[in-house]
Amino acid sequence: MFEMGSQSDAVLVRRILAGQVDLYQVLVERYRAEFGRYATAMLGGDVDDAADALQEAFIRAYRSLASCREPEKFKAWLFRIVSNQCHNARRSRRDHVPLDRIEDPPDDSTQRQLEANEIGRTIQTALDDLTAEQREAFVLKHIEGYSYADMSTLLEVGEDALKMRVHRARDELQRRLEGLQ
Amino acid sequence: MREEQRLSPEAHSYLDGESAGGIGPEDRGAAQRFEQAIQAYASSLKRPDAAVDRAVMAAVRADARHARRQSVWRWLVSPHLFNVRPALVAAAAVALIVFGRVLIDVPGPGDRSPGAEAAAQTTILVRFELRAPDAHRVTLAGSFNEWSPDGVELARNAATGLWTATVPLKPGEHEYLFIIDGSQWIPDPNAHAQVDDGFGQANSVIVVGPRGVVRS
């Protein structure tokens, strides 16, 4: 018996298309972990909204799996679906971002906790005010820790353009963070 | 925006991981404070939990059941053309007679008669062939080996470009595909039946009777 978790995306996609639908769970687990914080950051820090968006994206991806012409690029293909779903979810959210959902950081000092919460809220608000492209690039770079090369593969956008988006996002966040002092 | 509220180009380079030596202490401090604030924020974000997986897989399995029912129904109600060789018809007739006898003697759940056990243990050696002169590796995946892409490796005849493997199969209907060079999944061009897998692609079908291949 071989380890399913070590199977490449392409092999899993082909086996799922050949009828082994239960293997889809391996891909769901793999990319829920990989894109989970991205979805949460893109949706105002709301993990419940992120769960709904990911769930919808995974189901949509399964239903159109046969249209994934290059299973070797499944990750980028799936990311486009997740990204679109997050953008749609943002548009459909009626209320403002529930900032109180941002988790309290582990800290034994009440004063430092308050400061950290304030910084977290400031960052989240600044992220929400960025353009969609800047927000996406910043989250991938600084929240998910992608390199520019990996971001370029995932988004099919040149590295220079991505750097520009990240730099502008940083400047805006820095401006907000400086305003706290 | 006031200029001092921007990060300097050196600080951006530092945050991009591009420079460590040429940056001054002030820019380095600004970049590090920025990095710490973002890291603290990132660590406060939660990932959705495994409830997502369960909900997705429930929907996926429901879809698959529905697709399977649709697929069987479409196959039953649509016309099919088969090329039939007389010798195969004769072999099929013999196999059907034998298979019919097996069906008549269908064992019950508790039936441990020697005939029932022998039928259950019967395997038929089936030879699979694919002409692929340009391939470097050909394997066979199917319902008989849990669709493992590395389960059965075909041997190549360099002179003819024909790849072959002989596989022991139990009587019944089996679906399969060839895999060329580990990535290209193709149906058997010589199979007499292909079935829709429910996702817009075709699997080849082979039917094995207790005395040999009934249809391939």
Interface residues (C-beta under 8 A of the other chain):
Chain A: F2 A10 V11 R14 R15 L17 A18 G19 Q20 V21 D22 Y24 Q25 V28 E29 R32 A33 G36 R37 A39 T40 A41 G45 V47 A50 A51 L54 Q55 F58 I59 Y62 R63 L65 A66 E72 I102 E103 D104 P105 A116 I119 G120 I123 Q124 H142 I143 Y148 K163 V166 H167 R170 D171 L173 Q174 R175 L177 E178 G179
Chain B: M1 E4 Q5 R6 L7 H12 L15 D16 A30 R33 F34 A37 I38 A40 Y41 A42 S43 S44 L45 K46 R47 P48 D49 A50 A51 V52 D53 A55 V56 M57 A59 V60 R61 D63 A64 A141 S143 E146 W147 S148 P149 D150 E175 L177 I179 S183 W185 D197 G198 F199 G200 Q201 N203
